[in-house]
């Protein structure tokens, strides 16, 4: 199972890397099923899913959860279908995933201090 997750993440990283080559990945947090939350240096966050294969996913899809905001993502902590996203400037977002595997939806709100 760990090997499958690793190979899945490799496929996701390949796709995400092509989509966001200008902004480096700062954190990846696996949701322990078939997806991951990916944080970037520019502050954007994407929710990625993949599946259909036994060793390497036949498909991968990502959706933008948070647009670039200028401060790097430093941590993503996952609890079920929810994620806490921390930034270098001390800000935080709370995100919820929904939709389907092939059409993921992510909604996020800024957490006020």
N, C-alpha and C positions, 0 to 999 in steps of 0.2 A: 504494500500500500504506500509506504514512504517513497519507494522508487517511482510509483505512478504519479504521486504528487510532485516530486522533483521534476519529472519529465514534463508534466503539465505546465509547471511554472516556467520551464525552459521555453516551451511553446508560447506561453503568454508573454514572456519577456521579449521574445523575438518579434512578436506582433507589436507590442507596446513600444519597443525600441524604434521600430520603423515609424510608428505614428508620432512619437514624441522625441525624436533624436535631438532636438534643440534643448531639451530640458532633461537633465540627468535624474535618474531614479535615486531617491534617498532612502526609501523604506518600502518593503513588501510584507504584507501580513496575510497569510493563508487563512481562508475561512473554513478549513478542514472538510470541505466537500469538493466542489469543482471550481473554485474561484479564489480570487485574491483581491485585496485592496492595494493599490499601488500609489505611493506618494512621490512627488517630484520636487526638485529644487526650486521651481518657480511657484510652489504652493498649490499646484493643481493636484487633484486626486481622481483616480479612475477605478471603477469596479470592473474586473475582468472575469469572465467565465469561459470554460471550454469543456469539451467532452466528445463522446462518440468513438473513442479509440480505447484500446487496452493498454498500450504503452505510451503512445503519443496521441494527443487529441486530434481528431479530424477537423474540428472547428474551434475557433476562439473568437470572442467578441468582447469589446470593452465599451463602457459608457462613461462619460465625464460626470463625476459627482460634484466636484468643486472646480471652478475655473481658476486659472492662475491668479495669485493674489500678492505676489512679491516676496513672501517669506517662506522659506523652505519647510517642508513637512519633516518633522523629526521623529514622530512616533505614530503608529496606528495600533490600537488595541481593539480586538474583536470579541464580542459576546453574542453568539448566535448570528442573527441577521443584522446586527447593529455594530457600528464602529465609532470609536472615539479617535479623533485626529488631532494631534498636537503639532504646533508650529514653533519655529525658532524664536519668534517674537513674543511667545507666551500665549497666543490665542489658541482657541480650541473649537472644534466643530463636532457635532453629534450627527451621525449618518445612519440611515436605515435603508436596507436593500429590499427590493420587491421585484415584481415582474417575473419573467421566466428565465431559464438558463440561457436561451438564445436571444432573449430581449430583456436584459437586465435593466432595472430602474433603480436609481439611487437618489435619495432626498437627504439633504443636509441642512442643518441650522447652526448658526454661530452660537456658542455658549457664552453668555455674558458673565464676567467675573463678579 
